[in-house]
Amino acid sequence: MSDLGKAVEHRYEVLSREVRYRGRIFDVVTEQVSMPGGGTAPRDLVRHLGAVAVVALDAAGQVVLIRQYRQPIGRRLWELPAGLTDVAGEDPAVTAARELAEEVDLTAGRFDVLVDVHSSPGFTDELVRVFLARDLGEVPMEQRHDRHDEEADLQIVRIDLDEAVGMALAGEITNGPCVAGLLAAARARDSGWSVLRRADTPLPG
C-alpha cells in the first residue's frame, strides 16, 4: 500500500437512516452521514442483494453471451448469464452454477473467480462477483429450466473471446459486469490463468 493509503482518513459514520422504499431485490434509503470538518450530509442509497455473473468459456475459446431486454434501458443488451444472490447463505459459486443452467442450459466442471465489481458505487452497494466457468456440458433436455418473462426471449450465442472484447471496446457491449468479465477473462487467459482466484474466495468487504 502507498503512503497515501496509510494516511489518517475521516471515518464516515451513519447518524440516521430512513427507508424510503422496501422491495424484493433492493431497498431505497436516505442516510445522514458525518462529513470531514464536522458537518453532515444526506445520501440516497440503493441497498441491493448482490449478484453473480458467469463468463462461460468453451474448449474452442468461445464465450457464451445472452441478449436480453432491459426495461430501464428500453432495449436489448449483450450480457453474461447472471442472477441475484437471493438465497440466504448460499455459496456464490453455487448460485453461479444454477444461473448458468437456468439461463443457457449449461453445466461447468470448474469455476474460478475472475473479478468483483461494485456496479455503481455512487448510489448502490450492489456487488457482482464474476466467475469463469470451464469444462462446459449440456443440461439434459428433460432437466432444463422453463424460462419466463424477459428470459423467455433470450438470445444465446457463442462468440470468440477476443471478438467479444472487441465488441466491448467498440461500445456494442455496455453491461458493466459483462465488460469487466470479458476483459478479465482475456487477461487471465493471456497470463496462463495464473491470476484466477479460487471459487470459494471470500467476497470483498
N, C-alpha and C positions, 0 to 999 in steps of 0.2 A: 504494500500500500504506500502511496506517495505521502510526503509530509502534509500535503493539503488535506488528505483523507484522515490524518491523525489530529487535526486541529479541533479545539473545543467547539462543539456545534450547539446551536439552540435546540432545546427539547420542546417539540411541538406537542402540547397537551390538549386533549379534547375536554372542554369545560362543560359542554352540554350537547345533547343530541335530540333532535326531533324527527320522528319518522313521518315523512310526507306521503309515502305510498308503500304498501307491502304486497308483493306479488309472489308468484310461484318460482320465478327464476331470479328476480332481483328486488331489492328494496331501494327506495329513494329517501335519503335522509339529509338533513341540514345539521352540520356540526359547527359549534363555536370553538375556534382553535386559537391557542395562545401564539402570539407572533413575537419576533425579535423586537426589543425595545419596550416591551411591556403591554402592547396593545392586543386586541383580539380581532378576529375576522370570521365571518360566516363562510362555510364551504359546503356547497351542494354536491353530494356524492351518490353514486350508484354502487350499492353493495351487491356483488354478484356471486353466484355459486361456484364459478370457475368452470373450466372445460379442458378437454384433451383434443388433440388433432393427430393425424397419422400420415406420415409420408410412407406409403406402401411401395416398396421398390422391388421389382421382379428381377429374375435372373438375367434378363436382357437389358437391364439398366433403365427400364421404363418405370415411371411413377404413375400411380392411379389418381386421377383428378375427377372431381364431380362438378357439374354446372347446375347451380341451384338458385331458384328465385328467392330474393331477399326483399321483403316489403319496405324496410327503411330506406333502401337504395332505389327501389322501384324497378329492378331489373335482375337478370340472372348473373351470377358471379362464378368464376372458377374458384374452387375451394378444395381443401383436403377433406377426407372423411373425418368427421368430428362430432363431438357431443358433450353434453353437460356432465359435470361430476356431481350428480344429484342423488347418488346412493350413499348414505352416511357410512363412513368407514371403509368404503371400497377402495382398493388399490387402484391408482390411476392407470396402470398398465392393464388391469382387468377391464376397466371402463373403455380403454382404447381398443382392446380386442373385441368387445361387444359392439362398439360403433363400427369397426371395420367390417364385421359380419353383417350388421343390420343395413349399412348404407351401400356397401359394394360387394357383398356376398363372398368375402374373402376371410381366410384364416392366415395366421402367421406363426412360423416356428420360432421366431426370435423378435424380441422388442428391445430397443435401446432408446435412451433419452437423447434427443438432438438439441433442443433449445427450450427455454422457458420464456414466455412473452407476457408482459403486462400490456394488454391490448391498447389501453388509452388511459394512462395514469393521471391525466389531468382531471378526470371526473369519475373513474371507476377503479375498483380494486380487482377487477377480473384478471385472473392469471390463467393462461393457456399453456399446458405442457404439450410439446410436440414430440411425438415418438417416431423413430424409424422402425418400420416393420419389414422383415425379410423372410425368406423361405416361405413364400406365399402358396396357399392352396385354395381350392374352391369349397364353399359351403355346399353340402348336398342339397339338391333341389327341394326335397321334402322338408328340409330344416330352414329354409330361407325366410327371412323376415318379410311380413306383409307391410309394405311402406304406405303411409297415408299423408294427406295434406301436401305440402310442398315436396316432401320426399318422394311422393308417388310420381313426380315429374322430373326426377333426377336424370341427368345425362351423365354416363360414366365412360371415361376414356382412359387409355394408357398412352403416355407420351414420353419420349426420351427426356431424361432428367435435364440435360443441357438445354434442350429446346424449351422446357418448362421454365427454367431460369431465365432464358431469353424473353419469354412472354412476360415474366415479372418485371424485368428491366425495361421492357417496352411499354409498360403500363397496361398490358392486357390482363394481368392478374393483379388485383389490388387488395384482396383479402389479407389482412395482416399476418395471421398465423401461417397462411399458405406461403406468402412471400418469405417469411422468416424460415419456415421449414424447408423450402426448396433451396434457399441459399445455404442453409446449414448442412443439408444433405450433400450438396455438391462439394462444400468444403470438407466435410467428413470423408467423403469418398476419395477426394484428392489427397487426403492425409493418411490414406490406408486405414480409415476408421479408427484411428488412434485417439480422436478427440471425443468419441462417444462416451456417455455415462451409462451406468447400469440402470436397468428399468426400475429398480427399487430405490433409486436415489431420492432422498427426501426433497420435498418441494422447498423452494427458497422462502426465507422469511419465517 
